[in-house]
Amino acid sequence: MNIDFLKRLLLFVVLLLVQVLVLNHIHLFDYATPLLYIYFVISFNRNYPKWAILVWSFLLGLSIDIFANTPGVAASSMTLLGLLQPYVLELFMQRDSDEALQPAIFTMGMPKYVYFSLILTFIYCIVFFTVEMFSFFNWGQWILCIITSTALSAVLILVVDNLRKKA
């Protein structure tokens, strides 16, 4: 077995357990929910096969759906995020940069990584809360959920990425 596959599987299991056992029970001000498992898709290498990103993303979303009792909400949102991640990453990378580059604060620099992770987190939160609410009658709550969850999740992603690279 490939060591990269085992690292990816370990990250999958750790993020799944942290999200299901801890973070799903946190709802700050009844709006902000930390969605740390987005970090899994953000952390894919530049040269990682696109089909594999889609499969991993769908499986993590499906696993979250199973434990959180949200049928298809996380799976559809994660699959879309997995589809968009390579293209959004290309916006922040130079053409002559390393093909095996992994998106991180250390490799991309703080401003680029913040924008990259913030864009993907914002897209995920828009899709997630739109599918979850499946209604546009309460615009205020919908927008507040998206903004607060994006901010909280982005901060957690930056903290985890910073800690992961130091360890």
C-alpha positions in Angstrom: 0.0 0.0 0.0 1.1 3.5 -0.7 2.1 5.7 2.2 0.3 8.7 0.8 -2.9 6.6 0.7 -2.5 5.7 4.3 -1.9 9.3 5.3 -5.0 10.4 3.4 -7.0 7.6 5.0 -5.8 8.6 8.5 -6.7 12.3 7.8 -10.2 11.1 6.5 -10.9 9.1 9.7 -9.6 11.8 12.1 -11.6 14.6 10.4 -14.7 12.4 10.3 -14.4 11.5 14.0 -13.7 15.1 15.1 -16.6 16.4 13.1 -19.1 13.8 14.2 -18.2 13.5 17.8 -17.3 17.1 18.7 -18.0 19.8 16.0 -21.5 18.7 15.0 -22.6 19.5 18.5 -21.3 23.1 18.4 -23.7 25.8 17.2 -22.5 29.2 18.1 -25.4 31.6 18.5 -27.6 29.0 16.7 -26.0 29.9 13.4 -22.3 29.1 13.2 -21.4 25.5 12.8 -17.7 24.6 12.4 -17.2 22.4 9.3 -13.6 21.3 9.7 -13.9 18.3 7.3 -13.7 20.8 4.4 -9.9 20.8 5.1 -9.7 17.3 3.6 -10.6 18.6 0.2 -8.5 21.7 0.5 -5.4 19.7 1.3 -5.2 17.7 -2.0 -2.0 18.0 -3.9 -1.8 19.8 -7.2 -1.1 16.7 -9.3 -3.7 14.5 -7.5 -6.0 12.8 -10.0 -9.3 14.6 -10.3 -11.4 11.4 -10.3 -9.7 10.4 -7.0 -10.5 13.8 -5.4 -14.2 13.3 -6.4 -14.3 9.8 -4.9 -12.6 10.8 -1.7 -14.8 13.9 -1.4 -18.0 12.0 -2.0 -17.1 9.3 0.5 -16.3 11.8 3.2 -19.5 13.7 2.5 -21.5 10.4 2.6 -19.9 9.4 5.9 -20.8 12.8 7.4 -24.3 12.4 6.1 -24.6 8.9 7.7 -23.6 10.1 11.1 -25.3 13.5 11.1 -28.6 12.2 9.6 -28.5 14.8 6.7 -29.3 12.6 3.7 -27.2 13.8 0.7 -26.5 17.3 1.9 -22.8 16.9 2.8 -22.2 14.4 0.0 -23.5 16.7 -2.7 -21.6 19.7 -1.3 -18.4 17.8 -0.8 -18.6 16.4 -4.3 -19.0 19.9 -5.8 -16.1 21.1 -3.7 -13.9 18.2 -4.9 -14.8 19.1 -8.5 -13.9 22.8 -8.0 -10.7 22.4 -5.9 -8.2 21.8 -8.7 -9.5 24.7 -10.7 -9.6 27.1 -7.8 -6.0 25.9 -6.8 -4.8 26.8 -10.3 -5.9 30.4 -9.7 -3.4 30.8 -6.9 -0.5 28.8 -8.2 2.2 29.9 -10.7 2.4 27.9 -13.9 6.0 26.9 -13.3 5.5 25.8 -9.7 6.0 22.2 -8.6 3.4 19.7 -9.8 3.3 17.9 -6.5 2.8 21.0 -4.4 0.4 20.6 -1.5 -1.7 23.6 -0.6 -0.6 24.9 2.8 0.3 28.1 4.5 4.0 27.0 4.3 4.0 26.3 0.6 1.6 29.0 -0.8 2.2 31.8 1.7 -0.4 33.1 4.1 -2.4 35.5 1.9 -2.8 33.1 -1.0 -3.7 30.2 1.3 -6.2 32.3 3.2 -8.0 33.4 0.0 -7.9 29.9 -1.4 -9.3 28.2 1.7 -11.8 31.0 2.2 -13.2 30.7 -1.4 -13.6 27.0 -1.1 -15.2 27.2 2.4 -17.6 29.9 1.2 -18.6 27.9 -1.8 -19.1 24.8 0.4 -21.2 26.8 2.9 -23.4 28.3 0.2 -24.2 24.9 -1.3 -24.5 23.1 2.0 -26.9 25.5 3.6 -28.9 26.0 0.4 -29.5 22.3 0.1 -30.1 21.9 3.8 -32.7 24.6 4.1 -34.1 24.0 0.6 -36.1 27.2 1.0 -35.5 30.9 0.3 -38.2 32.2 2.6 -35.8 33.0 5.4 -33.0 34.9 3.7 -31.6 36.4 6.9 -31.1 33.1 8.6 -29.6 31.6 5.4 -27.1 34.4 4.9 -26.2 34.5 8.6 -25.6 30.7 8.6 -23.4 31.0 5.5 -21.3 33.9 6.7 -20.8 32.7 10.3 -20.1 29.1 9.4 -17.6 30.2 6.7 -15.8 32.5 9.1 -15.6 29.9 11.9 -14.6 27.0 9.6 -12.0 29.1 7.8 -10.4 30.0 11.2 -10.4 26.4 12.2 -8.9 25.3 8.9 -6.1 27.9 9.2 -5.3 26.7 12.8 -5.3 23.0 11.8 -3.1 23.7 8.8 -0.7 25.7 10.8 -0.5 23.0 13.5 -0.2 20.2 11.0 2.8 21.7 9.3 4.6 22.3 12.6 4.2 18.8 13.8 
